[in-house]
């Protein structure tokens, strides 16, 4: 009898078929959110938190959308204690936790909520803005109203959102290091491009010596070591072969030092157009400042790469991920950082492919059907996927044959790489689910038989 009462209270006396549907929706999802159907607190109350830097606005609503409690808490242990107290007064318990919606998946508050075992939903701020427009055509906005909106999102559309993945602590640490390393690489590229732009204004001979048509080579230790002792053409004119050789050794060069030093000296002393003396000296000081930034970015990227690889080696998924062609310690750590080790996070391989942006998007309206490249995706996973597919397509093997087949089929380079990434990502999903390593025969089938050689005439 109590179950029937709670069902009617939940949906306001709607038909029985809608009752059963609503109950299926509320118990949807992985084992992180096991909601009772006998009138527990998690069935009737929902919490929304409007996150900010110094404080957070909390709102708890009932199943009918009415406000149960609201409060502004601080971003400190006292604030978290006040939040748990509010939830407890509403009926929250370890067996039946109240679901919580918040606009960010990171931060100390989110970490504390996840550690407490409560289901936490990270809602995209753009989605929250669209939900807000459903109830306010005047575009009114406040922190308390946003907290109410977040709570009502779970009340109405909990089945359309997912809790934060239950990744292991080791995976979360790998994610921090791998993402920081990727950020350091992007900062290194930015610093290298800025330095190249300055050198092009007054020192083209140095670019011809080390960079050529690419700015990436400026990040190499040898180029940075030589630039440190020859910041301007005037400094290059005073250089000797011995000083260049010393700089190359300091940068880690082991072989062919004398020959390379002689070639660098000859190239740097090639006649070139010059800026006025004072302007050239000022640009040299500017280049020195940019060189310091580039040195720091390179050192940070290398240190973070080593740290991410060390942690990745400890993970049980390391043998499975690195068994794939094109995936090594760094790229494998980036892949694991983005997909995690919560195997219930993605419903199937298609969900993972959509998350990575490798699966196309179909738009159908009337008689018009278009299949286009997916733009909304995890940019970090898509970036490492491009690197993964590139290395797999370069090295001999079935992956390269698949890439060539797509090219012969008419795909451009980017589309062929994306197709290869899409295929191997699905294979990786299967291998991680079944704890198998990569098998090229199972992945791509038997290699095509070579045509028989023509008999000699």
C-alpha positions, 0 to 999 in steps of 0.5 A: 500500500505504501508503494502505491501511495508513493507512486501517486505522490511521485507523478501526481496521479498519472496513469499506471503506464507512466508510473512504471515508466517513471520508476524505470527512469529513476533507477536507470544507470550504473550501480553508483545510484541505486534508488529505492522505489518505496518512498525513499528520500532519493526518490522525492528530493533533488539538490542543485548547487550553483558553484562559484569561487568563494561560495555556493548556492544550494537548493533542494526541491521536492518531486513536485518542484516545490522548494524544500530548503535553500542556503548559501554555503562557503567553499570550506569545510564548514560549508560542506558540513552545512551542505551535508546537514541540509541533505540529512534533514531532507532524508539523505542517507548512505542507503538512499542518497539525494542526487546532486546536480552541479555545473562543474566536474572538478573542484574540492566540493565535487571531490568531497561529494564523490568521496561521500558516495553521493550521485553527482551529475555534472551538467553542462552550463550551456544546457543549464542556460537552455533549461533556465529559458524554459521558466523565464522569458525575461532572461532573469538570473540569480544564483539561487534560481540557477540552483533551483534550475539544476535541481529541477533538471534532475527532477524532470530529466534525470534519465537524460544525464549521467553521474560522474564516472566512478574512476579509480584514484590512480586513473584520476591521478593519470588524468591530472598528469596527462592533461597537464602534459598536453597543456604544456605541449600546447604552451610549448608550441605557442612559445615556439611560434612567438619566438619564431615570429620575433626571430623572423623580424631580425634573425632569419639566418637562425631560422634557416639554420634550425627551423626552416619552414617549421617552428617546431624545431625551435623547441629542440635542445640544440637550437635553444642552446645555440640561440642562448649564446648567439641572440643576435647576428652581431653575437653570431659574428663573434662565435667560434666553432668551439663555443658552438660544440660546447653548447651542443654537448650541453644540449645532449648531442653525442655524435658528429658534434664537430661537423654539426658545429662547423655547419651551424657556424657557416650558416649563421654567418651567411650575409643577411639584412640587418636591423639598426644596431639598437633595434637589433639589440632590443629584439635580442633581449625580447628573444631572450625573454621568450627563450626563457619561457620556451625553456620552461615549457619544454622542461615542464612538458618533459617532466610531466611526460615522465610522471604520466608514463610512470603512473600509467605503467601502474595501471592494470589497463596498461598492457591492453592499451599499449598493445594497439599499434600507435599507442605508447606510454604517453598517448596511452595515458592520454587515452586512459585519462579521457575514457577512464576505467569505469566500464559502465560509463559508456553504454556501448562503443557507439557512445564512446565514438560519439564522445571522441568525435570520431563518429559522424552526425546524421541530420535528417529533416524531411527529404534532406539527410546530411552526414557531417563531421562531429564538432561537439566532442572531447577535444583532448580525446580527439587530439590524441586520437589524431596522433594515434591514427597517424602513427598507426597509418604510418607503420606497416600493418593492417591499420595502414592497409585500412587507411590506404583502402579508405584513401583509395575509396575516395576519402581525404587524409583527415577523413581516412584518419578519422575513420581509422581512429573510429574503428580502432576506438571501437576495438579498444572499447571491446578489448577493455571490456573483455580484458583482451590485448589487440589481435590484428587478425580479429581486428581487421580480418585475414590479410588479403592474399597477394596476387600470384607472380606472373610466370617468366616468359 
